[in-house]
Amino acid sequence: MGYTLDAYGKPVFSKTPTQTVVDLQANAEFAHAFAWTRGGTATERGSLTPGQIRDGMTFVETDTGEVFDRTLGNWVRRARVNGGKVTASTDASGYVTVNHGLRTVPLSVTANIATSSPVIATRLKAQVETLTATTFRVRILRADESDGPLAGNPVHFFWTAVA
């Protein structure tokens, strides 16, 4: 044969192929296997022709960072999800500001007091407020004191944001 396969299974052709049809078929099979994921700008995704699109493929927009899946003839944007654990001290009003890293205003954010929190977790509530494209604020309230803020105290909580 006139080709070998590299570590990714890509055909690597010799300078003098001996079986051109087999070589071309190997190249076509490799292209088909990797055509499920494409990348480019949002404009390029919008310019794909029906012959270049098929259900099950993924397109990553290099200019927006958005990821789309082709499902039932439509592009469906994948939800962005991020989360983590925060260990911080609240400000004088009981707030902690969190950077969520989603690059857009989240559709939903949850925050839950961790059992490892220095103040007993069953006595605290987390209230999410002020969502922006980069941050959100969590106000820590004392459930045992008519929901007053837990001001200037250390707290641990887990959060999840979806955009």
PyMOL commands that set and color helices and strands:
alter all, ss='L'
color gray80, all
select helices_A, chain A and resi 20-34+42-46+50-52+121-123
alter helices_A, ss='H'
color red, helices_A
select strands_A, chain A and resi 3-5+11-13+37-40+58-61+67-71+74-77+81-89+95-99+108-113+124-129+135-142+148-149+154-162
alter strands_A, ss='S'
color yellow, strands_A
deselect
rebuild
show_as cartoon
